[in-house]
Amino acid sequence: MSYKRGLALVSVIAMTGVLLLGLTLGVQAAEERVIYMAAIEPKGGVTADKEPYPAVELPKGGGYVKKAPDAATGRWEVSVYQWSPATVVVRQGERVTLEMVGINGAKHTAHIDKYHPAHFEVKRGEITRVSFVADTPGIFKIHCKEHEPAMEGTLIVLPR
């Protein structure tokens, strides 16, 4: 190999290294985040002698459940389906995976505005993973079809 060819080869290798180093330093890889969520149903109850059963109806849909007082004990209950946490905050550009576990409710047919408009199911005792790149800042709803209107979460994507 001639001196000029060797020098040219070394120059190409050096320039490639500088270019790769510049790309590595100048372009940050998107952060990856895993956020753990659960489909839950908090419940509360009391006996009618301590607190009267409310006559007012709760909003329609499967998200709220109110059981009338039991004839034998007088105990009545109320529950609501929710995502926990109900609000998820990420940064624009992050790669996000929501790991959603079903705790209460046999299934939750869900979707996330903008980021996962196709329905996915979260079932009791199983983990469902939903991944996306948070490329658009804004506020987006996380819906559960079976338990509207109560089971609605919020995804907040903060701008860079």
C-alpha positions, 0 to 999 in steps of 0.5 A: 500500500502506498503512503498516499493510500494509507494516509487517505485510509487513516483520514477516512477512518478518523473522519468517520470516528469524528462524525460518529462521535458528533452524532452520539453527542448531538443526538440524545436517544429517547428516554424509555419509561415504564409506568405501572398502572392498575384497574381498581375498584375502591369500595366503602360500606356502612350499615343503614342505622349509622348512615342512611342509604342515599336516595340520589342515583349515581351517574349511569354507566358501569363505573359506579356501583351502589348496593342497597342495604342488605335485609339481614344486616342493613349494610349498604355499599358503594364502589367506583372503578378507576385507573391507579394512578389516574394521571400519568405525566411523561415528556415529549419524545419519551418511549412509554410503556404502560404496564396495566394490571387488572385487579378488579373487574373481569375485563376493561376494554380500553383505549388512549386518545391519540396514542392507542386509539385501537381498543386493548383489554386489561383482564383481572390477574393479567398484565397488558403492555401498551407502548408508544412514543409520546411525540405530541404534547397535550392532554389525552384521555385513557378510557375504559368502555365498561366502566364509563364515566368513572374509569377515565384516566389522563395522560399528560405529555409535557413539551420538550 
